[in-house]
Amino acid sequence: MRRNNWLVAVVWLCFLARGCFYSALLPVWEGYDEPYHFAFVQYVVAHRSLPVRSDPVSRDVQVSLHVLPLSWEQRLHALAPPVYTQDSYWQLPEANRHALQEQLRAFPPAWSSESGTAPAMYEAQQAPLYYWIMAVPLRLASQWSLPAQVLLIRILSVLLASLCIPIANLAARKFFASEAIGLGLIALIACMPELMIDISRAGNDCLAIPLYTLLTLLLLSAVEPGGSRLLVAAGAVLGLGLLVKAYFLVALPALVLLIAYAAWRAPAERKRVLLRGGLGLGLALLVSFGWYWRNRMLNGAWSGEQTEAAAAHFSLAQLITTVGHVNWAGGVTSVLVSHVWFGGWSFLKLPKPVYILFALGMAAAAYGLTKFLIQDRFHSRQQIVALVLYVLFWLGLLYHVFVGFVATGVSASCGWYMYAVVVPELLLVTCGLFAIVPKRWRNAVLPALTAAFAAIDLYGVHALLAPYYTGLIAHLPGSDVVIPARLQQLAAAGPQLILTRLTVNKPAFLGPGTIAALFMAYYLATAVAVAVAFISASKSETNA
């Protein structure tokens, strides 16, 4: 047990090291919606209140959008010129780039508390808990440069997200009754690159992930005989989650279903289960109702999400008619692709065969899980908990595809949201693969998945992210396609140029030597996490 706890701590440190590396690697505003999340925190610091969507971003964020190289997606936000994408920025003469960098360094600290004129802070739709938390350190760092403030919030976001590691370990140990599998599962989580991209930014997913993981752990225990007292704690965690991210709304029906399931499985203590479950639900609503009522009053949508607010203006008949026009296959594909690897807000992509291989793996896991559930006759309480949480989250994403199509005509959703349910997902995937893999090979499942994600991570960083953020590669003219860098390109550029360019528009203390040290820590953390996966497999009981 002591050795296992030490290895959990090692994986936790690997997660933190990798997250800090990504926080330094990603350019300012490359994270999904990062400038608008960051402006939300600034607003809370400056006004000690919550913004609405029509409020403009701060003055320094507004000006920075015309000084910094922006992600590919930012070009769609109709910003007034001049606007530079990563592609166009590195094509500027060096003197022009230096002038823009000097402009950024000259931002007065007072600009962070002054309102700009545009663009609007549309992420004011988000629930407030993350922004209240981050307002405290940002207030203390009010005299820092804008890049230093962004890096601070990123690293603190990684710290929050890292809490999912020990909680996930406990959940996996309970699910499989195996310390070794619990260790292997968190090593896999630590090596997931899109998860790192998602949490290494200013954004509230970093808090939603550990809260959803804790909710999963509590519900895995609550459905067991005598565990119903944990339904109250699950309700409290759900209430906090609802103050972090609107996608926790799908956990409300999940909690109702699991309360009913626990009561059905325990006829002798049914009244107690229902009473405690009702208290948990009441607590969740008590904690979060004020925020959602505010959304309803402000924009007509309980979630506050802008696409749902736009869809609220359509009649029921119009919405029903629209269902048949949605490209559901495209929506599901967008979720799966952006769940595996999507390269930040510049939407870089891996070669198609990689996505196909992962889709085949998910299909195999789904087949195995279906086979297991049929043979088990849905008797396993833990599988039911994970399945209910995961399926309802998927239904929420499909709803997001639908309202997005109604509002914009685009059938797509965000696969990085699925990292909120990464633990239920991996529990089910592992269970499904165990059901179809011969017993003697089961120990290899988690190490193989961990090594596969680590390989994708290393490829993505070296062939796409670092080369793209340093101007070695760019989007093809008139296209959203970026050809990955070849070894010859990287060798011709040399490590010094790459490291130097990765420091551009970063805090002053992030020099080439510091970036190089972070690369070394990243390599070591990735290798150690994969090694822990193999070590845990050697001690696993799955081949017994």
Beta strands, then each sheet from edge to edge (+ up, - down):
strand 1: 56-58
strand 2: 69-70
strand 3: 84-85
strand 4: 115-120
sheet 1: 1+ 4-
sheet 2: 2+ 3+
end
